[in-house]
Amino acid sequence: MRYLPFAALLALVLAWGVMPTTVAPTTSTLLGAFLPGWETAPTPLAYQQTYVGACNPAYVLPHRLTQMYGNTPVINIEYPGPIEDILDGSTDQCWRDILSQAPAGSIVVPLAEANGNWVPWYTTPAGFKEAFARIQSLDPGNHVWCWAPDAHGRFRDYEPASYDLYCPSIYEWHASTISGFVSLATGNRPTLVQQFGVTSDHEAWINAVVTEGNNRGWKGVVYFNADKYAIDWSY
């Protein structure tokens, strides 16, 4: 799989005008990115959350349009139930439907932060690895697969056997220094930080993370540019 240069990636098209109305409002969230030249980056990422529980493959169809605009789709696929529903195969057809509609080349992020007890699909390392492998086995297309842990505790125990990008969530409570951030963002695959947020010193942190990313060949950084969960991350 050929990846775009780090400097060419932008986390989101910040204009609803390119998103068709077929997307339910509850399936998308706006994230911002700050990369070198981000204001004019020619090939941004289009970031969307999709819920398998809705079992509606139309939720990922807008990525066909955003891909036509020169974007790289990033599809964060969640499941609003216990991991056992995935392991026993009862959701297989939903995953097939959604993955079959995701454009080839999409970056697929299934079950992000599965090591966090705040998500319904929270599970053990063994449970996550089994679920991740099962979902991958249902993929009919040529997609890029992200492992997206929350960078706390023994999160590296959750590393699946096969994936393309290491896509951690790293917030200010995970790392108080840039060296700590870099340590958490370094894995066994190319890095794309899929969530990053601080509540102060935004410019200094963003500049430091982007500089480190360029120097270390990361594929991208997504900044959580939102006032959400009673915390204002916005820059």
C-alpha positions as CSV (number, residue, x, y, z in Angstrom):
1,M,0.0,0.0,0.0
2,R,1.4,3.4,-1.0
3,Y,0.9,6.1,1.6
4,L,0.8,9.8,1.1
5,P,3.6,12.0,2.5
6,F,2.9,13.2,6.1
7,A,2.7,16.8,5.1
8,A,0.0,16.0,2.5
9,L,-2.5,14.6,5.1
10,L,-5.2,16.7,6.7
11,A,-7.7,15.1,9.0
12,L,-10.9,16.5,7.8
13,V,-12.7,18.4,5.1
14,L,-14.1,21.2,7.3
15,A,-17.1,21.8,5.1
16,W,-20.3,20.0,5.3
17,G,-21.0,21.0,1.7
18,V,-19.1,18.0,0.3
19,M,-21.0,15.5,2.5
20,P,-24.3,14.1,1.0
21,T,-27.4,14.2,3.2
22,T,-27.5,10.4,3.2
23,V,-25.2,10.4,6.2
24,A,-27.2,10.3,9.5
25,P,-26.0,13.2,11.7
26,T,-25.2,10.9,14.5
27,T,-22.6,9.0,12.5
28,S,-20.1,11.7,12.0
29,T,-18.0,13.9,14.1
30,L,-15.7,16.8,13.2
31,L,-12.1,16.5,13.9
32,G,-9.4,19.0,13.0
33,A,-5.8,18.5,12.0
34,F,-2.7,20.7,12.1
35,L,0.0,19.6,9.8
36,P,2.6,21.6,7.7
37,G,0.6,23.4,5.1
38,W,-2.7,22.1,6.4
39,E,-4.6,25.1,5.1
40,T,-4.0,24.1,1.5
41,A,-3.2,20.4,1.8
42,P,-4.3,18.8,-1.5
43,T,-5.2,15.4,-0.1
44,P,-7.0,15.6,3.2
45,L,-8.4,12.7,5.2
46,A,-12.2,12.5,5.4
47,Y,-12.9,11.2,8.9
48,Q,-16.2,9.6,9.7
49,Q,-17.7,7.5,12.5
50,T,-19.9,4.6,11.5
51,Y,-21.9,2.4,13.8
52,V,-22.3,-1.3,12.9
53,G,-25.3,-1.5,15.2
54,A,-27.2,0.6,12.6
55,C,-26.2,-2.0,9.9
56,N,-26.6,0.7,7.2
57,P,-23.9,0.6,4.6
58,A,-25.2,3.9,3.2
59,Y,-23.4,5.5,6.1
60,V,-20.0,5.0,4.3
61,L,-21.2,5.9,0.8
62,P,-20.2,9.6,1.2
63,H,-16.6,8.5,1.2
64,R,-17.0,7.7,-2.5
65,L,-17.7,11.4,-3.1
66,T,-15.0,12.6,-0.8
67,Q,-12.6,10.3,-2.5
68,M,-13.6,11.8,-5.8
69,Y,-12.5,15.2,-4.3
70,G,-9.1,13.7,-3.8
71,N,-9.5,12.8,-0.1
72,T,-8.4,9.6,1.7
73,P,-11.4,8.2,3.6
74,V,-10.8,7.3,7.3
75,I,-13.7,5.2,8.6
76,N,-13.9,4.7,12.4
77,I,-16.2,1.8,12.8
78,E,-17.8,1.2,16.2
79,Y,-20.2,-1.3,17.6
80,P,-22.7,-0.3,20.4
81,G,-22.7,-3.7,22.0
82,P,-20.5,-6.3,23.7
83,I,-17.6,-7.8,21.9
84,E,-19.2,-11.3,22.2
85,D,-21.7,-10.2,19.5
86,I,-18.7,-9.9,17.1
87,L,-17.0,-13.1,18.3
88,D,-20.1,-15.3,17.8
89,G,-20.6,-14.1,14.2
90,S,-24.0,-12.4,14.8
91,T,-22.8,-9.1,13.3
92,D,-20.8,-10.6,10.4
93,Q,-23.3,-9.5,7.7
94,C,-23.3,-5.9,9.0
95,W,-19.5,-5.8,8.8
96,R,-19.5,-7.2,5.4
97,D,-22.1,-4.7,4.1
98,I,-20.2,-1.7,5.5
99,L,-16.8,-2.9,4.4
100,S,-18.1,-3.7,0.9
101,Q,-19.3,-0.1,0.5
102,A,-16.1,1.5,1.8
103,P,-13.9,2.6,-1.1
104,A,-10.8,0.7,-1.8
105,G,-7.9,2.4,-0.1
106,S,-10.0,3.6,2.8
107,I,-8.3,3.6,6.2
108,V,-10.4,1.4,8.4
109,V,-10.3,1.9,12.1
110,P,-12.4,-0.9,13.8
111,L,-13.2,-0.9,17.5
112,A,-11.0,2.0,18.5
113,E,-9.9,2.2,22.2
114,A,-11.1,-1.3,22.9
115,N,-8.7,-1.3,25.9
116,G,-10.8,1.5,27.5
117,N,-13.7,0.6,29.8
118,W,-15.7,3.6,28.6
119,V,-16.6,1.9,25.2
120,P,-19.3,-0.9,24.9
121,W,-16.8,-3.2,23.1
122,Y,-14.2,-3.0,25.9
123,T,-12.6,-6.4,26.2
124,T,-9.5,-8.3,27.0
125,P,-6.4,-8.4,24.8
126,A,-7.3,-11.9,23.6
127,G,-10.9,-10.9,22.9
128,F,-9.9,-7.8,20.9
129,K,-7.4,-9.7,18.8
130,E,-9.9,-12.4,18.0
131,A,-12.6,-9.7,17.1
132,F,-10.1,-7.7,15.0
133,A,-9.0,-10.8,13.0
134,R,-12.6,-11.8,12.4
135,I,-13.6,-8.4,11.1
136,Q,-10.5,-8.4,8.8
137,S,-11.6,-11.8,7.4
138,L,-14.9,-10.2,6.3
139,D,-13.2,-7.5,4.3
140,P,-13.8,-8.0,0.5
141,G,-11.8,-4.9,-0.5
142,N,-8.3,-3.4,-0.5
143,H,-8.4,-1.4,2.7
144,V,-5.7,0.0,5.1
145,W,-6.2,-1.4,8.6
146,C,-5.6,0.6,11.8
147,W,-5.0,-0.6,15.3
148,A,-6.2,2.2,17.4
149,P,-5.6,1.7,21.2
150,D,-6.0,4.3,23.9
151,A,-2.4,4.9,25.0
152,H,-2.8,4.0,28.7
153,G,-1.7,1.1,30.9
154,R,-0.8,-2.2,29.1
155,F,-2.3,-1.1,25.8
156,R,0.4,-2.8,23.8
157,D,-0.9,-6.2,25.0
158,Y,-3.8,-5.5,22.5
159,E,-1.7,-5.4,19.4
160,P,-3.3,-7.6,16.7
161,A,-1.3,-10.0,14.5
162,S,-2.0,-8.2,11.2
163,Y,-2.6,-4.5,10.6
164,D,-1.1,-1.6,8.5
165,L,-1.0,1.5,10.7
166,Y,-0.6,2.1,14.4
167,C,-3.2,4.7,15.2
168,P,-3.2,5.6,19.0
169,S,-5.3,8.1,20.9
170,I,-2.9,10.3,23.0
171,Y,-4.2,13.0,25.2
172,E,-2.6,15.2,27.8
173,W,-3.2,12.8,30.6
174,H,-1.3,10.2,28.7
175,A,1.9,12.2,28.2
176,S,2.9,15.5,29.8
177,T,6.1,15.9,27.7
178,I,6.8,15.6,24.0
179,S,9.3,12.8,24.6
180,G,6.5,10.9,26.4
181,F,4.2,11.6,23.5
182,V,6.7,10.3,21.0
183,S,7.3,7.1,23.1
184,L,3.6,6.3,23.1
185,A,3.3,7.2,19.4
186,T,6.1,4.8,18.4
187,G,5.0,1.3,17.5
188,N,5.6,-1.7,15.2
189,R,3.9,-0.2,12.2
190,P,3.9,3.3,10.6
191,T,2.2,5.8,12.9
192,L,-1.0,7.8,12.2
193,V,-2.1,9.5,15.5
194,Q,-5.9,9.2,15.1
195,Q,-6.7,11.3,18.2
196,F,-4.6,13.9,20.0
197,G,-5.8,16.7,22.3
198,V,-4.7,19.2,24.9
199,T,-6.5,21.9,26.8
200,S,-3.7,24.4,27.0
201,D,-0.6,25.5,25.1
202,H,-2.2,24.2,21.9
203,E,0.2,25.9,19.5
204,A,3.3,24.7,21.3
205,W,2.0,21.1,21.5
206,I,0.7,21.0,17.9
207,N,4.0,22.4,16.5
208,A,6.1,20.0,18.6
209,V,4.0,16.9,17.6
210,V,4.0,17.8,13.9
211,T,7.7,18.5,14.0
212,E,8.4,15.1,15.6
213,G,6.0,13.5,13.2
214,N,7.8,14.8,10.2
215,N,11.2,13.9,11.6
216,R,10.1,10.4,12.3
217,G,8.1,9.7,9.2
218,W,4.7,9.5,10.7
219,K,1.8,9.3,8.3
220,G,-0.4,11.9,9.9
221,V,-1.8,13.4,13.1
222,V,-5.5,14.0,13.8
223,Y,-6.1,16.8,16.4
224,F,-9.4,16.5,18.3
225,N,-10.5,20.0,17.6
226,A,-13.8,19.9,19.6
227,D,-15.5,20.9,22.8
228,K,-16.8,17.5,23.8
229,Y,-17.2,15.3,26.8
230,A,-17.3,18.4,29.0
231,I,-13.7,19.2,28.0
232,D,-12.8,21.9,25.5
233,W,-10.0,20.7,23.3
234,S,-10.6,23.2,20.6
235,Y,-7.8,25.4,19.3
